[in-house]
């Protein structure tokens, strides 16, 4: 043991100077690049916080629970936009996760012929490449008219609840949720597919060797082995949904009136910034920066939760 350690130390001491210089330089370069990313993030946060300073001092925490947005009287509150951001993102995630993970299982577990599996995988990747403005136009002219009869049926059946008490008449929260599903579905599917493909073949063979059925192996062995990467992809998709701007702006209705109804027009923080920032002046600019700061904090919380969940599932499975 001592001889091996001495030989290793001797080998390290005799490394060529150029090789040691390159190792040290590469280590410092990676540290510098990582520091640039951290400094850039800190700079963005400080810039937004500085812009929001006036609104924070004027409205305080009441900005987060007020639904008033009146530029004429300089009264501002982001409750409508915060509610729309969280509800649209979480409901879109609730719909997209089963679809995305199910699609990933479908194209990785030899349930269909190889050619069809490759074609579906290619279509998922192409869906991710469609610009959001194109999806917004598709939502306005194709998706919303197509789903309006179903939304009207929901209103007739569940109109007694506050979530469906509005007659659907065009853009609203429900179409925005569905377009977010379309936008985050490729992310969840692609990451879940890669995670499932990385599961060692030995685990699959061991599951079948002890008599497990195909679906038993998928749900009891394969999915738990890939769950940490899938959870990371899901949380990444949630961050994408919360920050999506153009497609949501085009279909959500951009209403500043608070409503629990999913059939009524709504708003999100990103959509509000896109609509108003170009024409804002005075304290309205600071209020919009305050809203942007809230969105940044929400996305930061999502990323922290993602890291915690991934680490927890990695240790468990």
C-alpha positions as CSV (number, residue, x, y, z in Angstrom):
1,X,0.0,0.0,0.0
2,X,2.8,2.4,0.9
3,X,4.8,1.5,-2.2
4,X,1.8,2.2,-4.4
5,X,1.2,5.6,-2.8
6,X,4.9,6.5,-3.2
7,X,4.8,5.5,-6.8
8,X,1.7,7.6,-7.4
9,X,3.2,10.6,-5.7
10,X,6.4,10.2,-7.7
11,X,4.4,10.1,-10.9
12,X,2.6,13.3,-10.0
13,X,5.8,15.1,-9.2
14,X,7.3,14.1,-12.6
15,X,4.4,15.4,-14.7
16,X,5.6,17.7,-17.5
17,X,5.3,21.4,-16.7
18,X,3.2,22.0,-19.8
19,X,0.6,19.4,-18.7
20,X,0.4,20.9,-15.2
21,X,0.0,24.4,-16.7
22,X,-2.8,23.2,-18.9
23,X,-4.6,21.5,-16.0
24,X,-4.3,24.6,-13.9
25,X,-5.4,26.9,-16.7
26,X,-8.4,24.7,-17.5
27,X,-9.5,24.7,-13.9
28,X,-9.2,28.5,-13.6
29,X,-11.0,29.0,-16.9
30,X,-14.0,26.9,-15.8
31,X,-14.1,28.8,-12.5
32,X,-14.1,32.1,-14.4
33,X,-16.9,31.0,-16.7
34,X,-19.0,29.8,-13.8
35,X,-18.3,33.1,-12.0
36,X,-19.5,35.0,-15.1
37,X,-22.8,33.2,-15.1
38,X,-23.3,33.9,-11.4
39,X,-22.4,37.5,-11.8
40,X,-24.7,37.9,-14.8
41,X,-27.6,36.5,-12.8
42,X,-26.8,38.7,-9.9
43,X,-26.5,41.7,-12.2
44,X,-29.9,41.0,-13.7
45,X,-31.5,40.7,-10.3
46,X,-29.9,43.9,-9.0
47,X,-31.0,45.8,-12.1
48,X,-34.6,44.7,-11.7
49,X,-34.6,45.3,-8.0
50,X,-33.2,48.9,-8.6
51,X,-35.9,49.6,-11.1
52,X,-38.6,48.2,-8.7
53,X,-37.3,50.3,-5.8
54,X,-39.8,53.1,-6.1
55,X,-42.8,50.7,-6.4
56,X,-41.6,48.6,-3.5
57,X,-41.4,51.7,-1.3
58,X,-44.8,53.0,-2.5
59,X,-46.9,49.8,-2.5
60,X,-44.9,47.4,-0.3
61,X,-46.3,43.9,0.2
62,X,-49.8,45.1,-0.7
63,X,-48.7,45.0,-4.3
64,X,-48.8,41.2,-4.2
65,X,-52.4,41.0,-2.9
66,X,-54.1,43.9,-4.7
67,X,-55.9,43.4,-8.0
68,X,-56.1,47.2,-8.8
69,X,-54.1,48.3,-11.9
70,X,-55.1,51.9,-12.7
71,X,-52.4,53.9,-14.4
72,X,-54.6,57.0,-14.3
73,X,-54.7,57.1,-10.4
74,X,-51.3,55.4,-10.0
75,X,-52.7,52.4,-8.2
76,X,-51.0,49.1,-9.0
77,X,-51.3,45.5,-7.8
78,X,-50.1,42.3,-9.4
79,X,-52.6,39.8,-7.9
80,X,-54.3,39.2,-11.2
81,X,-51.1,38.5,-13.0
82,X,-49.6,36.4,-10.2
83,X,-52.8,34.3,-10.0
84,X,-52.9,33.8,-13.8
85,X,-49.2,32.9,-13.9
86,X,-49.4,30.2,-11.2
87,X,-52.8,28.8,-12.3
88,X,-52.0,28.6,-16.0
89,X,-48.5,27.0,-15.3
90,X,-49.6,24.5,-12.7
91,X,-52.7,23.3,-14.7
92,X,-50.7,23.1,-17.9
93,X,-48.1,21.0,-16.0
94,X,-50.9,18.7,-14.6
95,X,-52.1,18.0,-18.1
96,X,-48.6,17.8,-19.8
97,X,-46.9,15.5,-17.3
98,X,-49.0,12.4,-17.9
99,X,-49.0,13.0,-21.7
100,X,-45.3,13.6,-21.8
101,X,-44.2,10.7,-19.6
102,X,-46.7,8.4,-21.3
103,X,-45.4,9.4,-24.7
104,X,-41.9,8.8,-23.6
105,X,-42.8,5.3,-22.3
106,X,-44.6,4.6,-25.5
107,X,-41.6,5.3,-27.7
108,X,-38.9,3.8,-25.5
109,X,-40.4,0.5,-24.4
110,X,-40.8,-1.3,-27.7
111,X,-44.5,-1.0,-27.7
112,X,-44.6,0.0,-31.4
113,X,-42.4,-0.7,-34.5
114,X,-39.1,1.1,-34.6
115,X,-40.0,3.2,-37.7
116,X,-43.1,4.5,-36.0
117,X,-41.2,5.1,-32.8
118,X,-38.6,7.2,-34.7
119,X,-41.3,9.2,-36.5
120,X,-43.1,10.1,-33.2
121,X,-39.8,11.1,-31.6
122,X,-39.0,13.3,-34.6
123,X,-42.4,15.0,-34.5
124,X,-41.9,15.7,-30.8
125,X,-38.6,17.4,-31.5
126,X,-40.1,19.4,-34.4
127,X,-43.0,20.6,-32.1
128,X,-40.4,22.0,-29.8
129,X,-38.9,24.0,-32.7
130,X,-42.1,25.9,-33.6
131,X,-41.8,29.6,-32.7
132,X,-44.2,30.7,-29.9
133,X,-45.7,33.4,-32.1
134,X,-46.7,30.8,-34.6
135,X,-48.3,28.7,-31.9
136,X,-50.1,31.8,-30.7
137,X,-51.6,32.4,-34.1
138,X,-52.6,28.7,-34.3
139,X,-54.3,29.0,-30.9
140,X,-56.3,32.1,-32.0
141,X,-57.5,30.8,-35.4
142,X,-57.6,27.0,-34.9
143,X,-57.5,25.8,-31.4
144,X,-59.8,28.3,-29.6
145,X,-62.7,27.9,-32.1
146,X,-62.3,24.1,-32.0
147,X,-62.4,23.8,-28.2
148,X,-65.2,26.5,-27.7
149,X,-68.1,23.9,-27.9
150,X,-66.3,21.8,-25.2
151,X,-65.8,24.9,-23.0
152,X,-69.5,25.9,-23.5
153,X,-70.4,22.4,-22.4
154,X,-68.3,22.8,-19.2
155,X,-70.0,26.0,-18.5
156,X,-73.5,24.4,-18.8
157,X,-72.5,21.5,-16.6
158,X,-70.3,23.2,-14.0
159,X,-71.4,26.8,-14.3
160,X,-72.5,26.7,-10.7
161,X,-68.8,26.6,-9.6
162,X,-66.7,29.8,-9.6
163,X,-64.2,28.1,-11.9
164,X,-66.6,27.8,-14.9
165,X,-69.2,30.5,-14.2
166,X,-68.2,32.6,-17.2
167,X,-69.5,32.1,-20.7
168,X,-66.5,31.4,-23.1
169,X,-66.5,34.0,-25.8
170,X,-62.9,33.9,-27.1
171,X,-59.5,34.3,-25.6
172,X,-59.3,33.2,-22.0
173,X,-57.4,31.3,-19.3
174,X,-58.4,27.8,-20.7
175,X,-57.0,28.3,-24.2
176,X,-53.8,29.7,-22.6
177,X,-53.4,26.6,-20.5
178,X,-53.8,24.4,-23.5
179,X,-51.3,26.3,-25.6
180,X,-48.8,26.0,-22.6
181,X,-49.4,22.3,-22.7
182,X,-48.4,22.2,-26.3
183,X,-45.3,24.2,-25.6
184,X,-44.0,22.3,-22.6
185,X,-45.0,18.8,-23.8
186,X,-41.9,18.4,-26.0
187,X,-39.6,19.3,-23.1
188,X,-41.1,16.7,-20.8
189,X,-41.3,14.0,-23.5
190,X,-37.7,14.5,-24.6
191,X,-36.2,14.6,-21.1
192,X,-38.3,11.6,-20.0
193,X,-37.3,9.6,-23.1
194,X,-33.6,10.3,-22.6
195,X,-34.0,9.3,-18.9
196,X,-35.7,6.1,-19.7
197,X,-33.1,5.2,-22.3
198,X,-30.4,5.6,-19.7
199,X,-31.9,3.0,-17.4
200,X,-29.3,0.1,-17.4
201,X,-30.4,-3.0,-19.5
202,X,-29.5,-5.2,-16.5
203,X,-32.4,-3.7,-14.5
204,X,-34.9,-4.5,-17.2
205,X,-33.5,-8.1,-17.6
206,X,-33.6,-8.6,-13.8
207,X,-37.2,-7.5,-13.6
208,X,-38.2,-9.9,-16.4
209,X,-36.1,-12.6,-14.9
210,X,-38.0,-12.6,-11.6
211,X,-41.3,-12.9,-13.5
212,X,-42.4,-9.3,-13.7
213,X,-44.8,-8.3,-16.5
214,X,-43.9,-5.5,-18.9
215,X,-46.0,-2.9,-17.2
216,X,-44.9,-4.2,-13.8
217,X,-41.3,-3.6,-14.8
218,X,-42.1,-0.2,-16.2
219,X,-43.9,1.1,-13.1
220,X,-41.8,-0.7,-10.4
221,X,-38.3,-0.7,-11.8
222,X,-37.8,1.5,-14.9
223,X,-39.7,4.6,-13.9
224,X,-38.3,4.7,-10.3
225,X,-34.8,4.4,-11.8
226,X,-35.4,7.4,-14.1
227,X,-37.6,9.5,-11.7
228,X,-34.9,12.0,-10.7
229,X,-34.2,13.1,-14.3
230,X,-38.0,13.1,-15.1
231,X,-38.7,15.4,-12.1
232,X,-35.9,17.7,-13.2
233,X,-37.5,17.9,-16.7
234,X,-40.9,18.6,-15.2
235,X,-39.6,21.4,-13.0
236,X,-37.7,22.9,-16.0
237,X,-41.0,22.8,-17.9
238,X,-42.8,24.6,-15.1
239,X,-40.2,27.4,-15.3
240,X,-40.7,27.6,-19.0
241,X,-44.5,27.8,-18.6
242,X,-44.2,30.6,-16.0
243,X,-42.0,32.7,-18.2
244,X,-43.7,32.1,-21.6
245,X,-44.8,35.4,-23.1
246,X,-45.8,35.7,-26.8
247,X,-48.2,32.7,-27.2
248,X,-49.9,33.4,-23.9
249,X,-50.2,37.1,-24.6
250,X,-52.0,36.4,-27.8
251,X,-54.6,34.0,-26.4
252,X,-55.1,34.7,-22.7
253,X,-57.2,37.9,-23.1
254,X,-55.0,40.2,-21.1
255,X,-57.7,41.2,-18.7
256,X,-56.9,43.2,-15.5
257,X,-60.0,42.1,-13.7
258,X,-59.7,39.3,-11.2
259,X,-61.7,36.2,-11.8
260,X,-61.5,32.6,-10.6
261,X,-63.1,31.4,-13.8
262,X,-60.9,29.4,-16.2
263,X,-63.2,30.4,-19.0
264,X,-62.8,34.2,-18.5
265,X,-60.0,36.3,-19.9
266,X,-56.9,36.5,-17.6
267,X,-53.4,37.7,-17.5
268,X,-49.9,36.6,-16.5
269,X,-46.8,38.6,-15.4
270,X,-45.0,38.0,-18.7
271,X,-48.0,39.0,-20.8
272,X,-48.6,42.1,-18.7
273,X,-44.9,43.2,-19.2
274,X,-45.1,42.6,-22.9
275,X,-48.3,44.6,-23.3
276,X,-47.5,47.6,-21.1
277,X,-43.8,48.1,-20.8
278,X,-43.4,49.9,-24.2
279,X,-46.0,52.6,-23.3
280,X,-45.3,52.8,-19.5
281,X,-44.0,56.0,-17.8
282,X,-43.4,57.2,-14.3
283,X,-44.2,54.9,-11.4
284,X,-45.9,52.4,-13.8
285,X,-42.4,51.4,-15.1
286,X,-41.3,50.7,-11.5
287,X,-44.5,48.7,-10.9
288,X,-43.8,46.6,-13.9
289,X,-40.2,46.1,-12.7
290,X,-41.7,45.0,-9.4
291,X,-43.9,42.4,-11.2
292,X,-40.8,41.2,-13.1
293,X,-38.9,40.9,-9.8
294,X,-41.8,38.8,-8.4
295,X,-41.6,36.5,-11.5
296,X,-37.9,36.1,-11.1
297,X,-38.3,35.2,-7.5
298,X,-41.0,32.6,-8.4
299,X,-38.8,31.0,-11.0
300,X,-35.9,31.0,-8.6
301,X,-38.0,29.1,-6.0
302,X,-39.0,26.6,-8.7
303,X,-35.4,25.9,-9.6
304,X,-34.5,25.5,-5.9
305,X,-37.4,23.1,-5.5
306,X,-36.2,21.2,-8.6
307,X,-32.7,20.7,-7.2
308,X,-34.2,19.5,-3.9
309,X,-36.5,17.1,-5.5
310,X,-33.9,15.7,-7.9
311,X,-31.5,15.2,-5.0
312,X,-34.1,13.5,-2.9
313,X,-35.2,11.1,-5.6
314,X,-31.6,10.4,-6.6
315,X,-30.8,9.4,-3.0
316,X,-34.0,7.3,-2.7
317,X,-33.8,5.4,-6.0
